[in-house]
Amino acid sequence: MPYCSHCGAQLPDGAPACPQCAATRPGPIVREAAADKPGGGLPVLAFLFPVVGFALWYAWRQPTPLRARSVRRAAVAGAIVGAIAYVVAFVVYLAVIAAAMKKLS
């Protein structure tokens, strides 16, 4: 089945443009490659280290759009979870400092 070379969505045969992103097909149709499958261990790496995930997404967005999209989703989720954890840790830190200051006074 053909895939869009711009966004990676499946294309109906003979479609002049991608139904997902409306990109026309000026070049050859990209067929699904064995290496372009979402999942695996790389999204886990991208979740734990979002900077690595964004770098992989940038490098893979043209040659393997399905794998790039799964890595980007994991990197965004990892960045959001990391930011929330940082805020929670900071609030707990401030609560501990406030309790210690109250105990001293």
C-alpha positions in Angstrom: 0.0 0.0 0.0 1.4 3.4 -0.9 2.2 6.0 1.8 2.6 9.8 1.6 6.2 10.9 1.3 5.3 14.0 3.3 3.3 12.8 6.4 3.3 9.0 6.1 -0.4 8.5 5.8 -1.8 5.7 3.7 -2.8 6.8 0.2 -5.6 5.3 -1.9 -4.3 4.1 -5.2 -4.5 6.8 -7.9 -5.2 9.7 -5.4 -3.7 13.0 -6.7 -3.1 14.3 -3.2 -2.8 13.0 0.3 -6.1 12.9 2.2 -4.4 13.7 5.5 -2.1 16.6 4.7 -3.3 17.5 1.2 0.2 17.3 -0.2 0.3 16.5 -3.9 2.4 13.7 -5.2 5.1 15.3 -7.3 7.7 12.5 -6.7 7.5 8.8 -6.5 5.2 7.1 -4.1 6.9 5.8 -1.0 6.1 2.1 -0.3 6.1 0.8 3.2 9.6 -0.3 4.1 10.4 -3.1 6.6 12.4 -0.6 8.6 9.6 1.9 8.8 7.5 0.4 11.6 6.4 2.3 14.7 7.3 0.9 18.1 10.2 -0.9 19.4 12.7 0.3 22.0 13.4 3.7 20.5 10.1 5.3 21.8 11.1 4.2 25.3 14.5 5.9 24.8 12.7 9.0 23.4 10.4 9.1 26.5 13.3 8.9 28.9 15.5 11.3 27.0 13.2 13.7 25.0 16.2 15.5 23.4 17.3 12.3 21.8 13.7 11.6 20.6 13.4 15.0 18.9 16.8 14.5 17.2 15.7 11.1 15.9 12.4 12.5 14.7 14.2 15.3 12.8 16.6 12.8 11.2 13.9 10.2 10.3 11.0 12.5 9.4 11.6 12.1 5.6 12.9 8.6 5.1 10.8 6.7 7.7 7.8 8.9 8.7 5.9 6.2 10.7 8.9 5.5 13.0 9.6 9.2 13.2 6.1 9.9 14.3 6.1 7.3 17.1 9.5 8.6 18.4 8.1 12.2 18.3 5.0 11.2 20.3 7.2 9.5 22.9 9.5 12.5 23.2 6.6 14.9 23.6 5.1 12.7 26.3 8.4 12.4 28.1 8.9 16.1 28.0 5.5 16.7 29.5 5.9 14.1 32.2 9.3 15.5 33.0 8.0 19.0 33.3 5.2 17.9 35.6 7.6 15.9 37.8 9.9 18.9 38.0 7.0 21.1 39.2 5.8 18.6 41.7 9.4 18.1 43.1 9.8 21.9 43.4 6.5 22.2 45.3 7.5 19.4 47.7 10.9 21.1 48.2 9.2 24.4 49.0 6.8 22.6 51.5 9.8 21.0 53.2 11.7 24.3 53.5 8.5 26.0 54.8 8.1 23.3 57.4 11.7 23.5 58.5 11.5 27.3 58.8 8.4 27.0 60.9 10.0 24.5 63.2 13.0 26.8 63.7 10.9 29.8 64.6 
